Amino acid sequence: MSSGKNRSDVKPGLRVKIILKKDQRTGTLTEGVVKDLLTNSSTHPHGIKVRLEDGQVGRVQQIL
């Protein structure tokens, strides 16, 4: 299982668990399907930022 810190691992259509901005304190993960990649750099220490198909935006914590 990949951690979602490398942009090359994250693709539209993948099922992932992300952490939303509002959940960063609690660590609650939200599951969904990637629609858009919002991080342009090849890696990010907190996870690649994505938009899910339902419109929620967060950083990828796990790729399922």
C-alpha positions as CSV (number, residue, x, y, z in Angstrom):
1,M,0.0,0.0,0.0
2,S,1.4,3.4,-1.0
3,S,1.3,6.4,1.3
4,G,0.2,9.0,-1.2
5,K,3.2,11.3,-0.8
6,N,4.4,10.7,-4.4
7,R,2.4,12.4,-7.1
8,S,3.3,9.5,-9.5
9,D,1.4,7.1,-7.3
10,V,-1.8,9.1,-7.3
11,K,-4.0,8.9,-10.4
12,P,-7.6,10.1,-11.1
13,G,-10.0,7.2,-10.5
14,L,-8.0,5.6,-7.7
15,R,-9.8,4.9,-4.4
16,V,-8.0,6.7,-1.6
17,K,-8.3,7.9,2.0
18,I,-7.6,11.6,2.4
19,I,-7.4,13.9,5.4
20,L,-9.6,17.0,5.1
21,K,-8.3,20.4,6.3
22,K,-10.9,20.4,9.1
23,D,-9.9,16.9,10.2
24,Q,-6.1,17.6,10.5
25,R,-6.4,17.9,14.3
26,T,-8.4,14.7,14.8
27,G,-6.8,12.6,12.0
28,T,-10.2,11.5,10.7
29,L,-9.8,10.0,7.2
30,T,-12.3,10.4,4.4
31,E,-12.6,7.7,1.7
32,G,-13.3,8.6,-1.9
33,V,-12.3,8.4,-5.6
34,V,-9.7,10.9,-6.9
35,K,-11.0,13.4,-9.5
36,D,-8.2,16.0,-9.8
37,L,-4.7,16.3,-8.5
38,L,-4.1,19.7,-6.9
39,T,-0.4,19.4,-5.9
40,N,2.0,20.2,-8.8
41,S,5.2,19.1,-7.1
42,S,6.4,15.5,-7.5
43,T,6.3,14.8,-3.7
44,H,4.7,16.4,-0.6
45,P,5.6,15.5,3.0
46,H,1.9,15.7,4.1
47,G,0.5,13.9,1.1
48,I,-0.6,14.9,-2.4
49,K,-3.6,17.3,-2.4
50,V,-6.5,16.0,-4.4
51,R,-10.2,16.7,-5.1
52,L,-12.5,13.8,-4.8
53,E,-15.4,13.1,-7.2
54,D,-17.8,14.4,-4.5
55,G,-15.9,17.7,-4.4
56,Q,-14.1,17.3,-1.1
57,V,-10.4,18.4,-1.0
58,G,-7.7,16.9,1.1
59,R,-4.3,15.3,1.2
60,V,-3.9,11.6,0.3
61,Q,-3.0,9.5,3.4
62,Q,-3.5,6.0,1.9
63,I,-4.1,4.5,-1.5
64,L,-6.5,1.6,-1.3
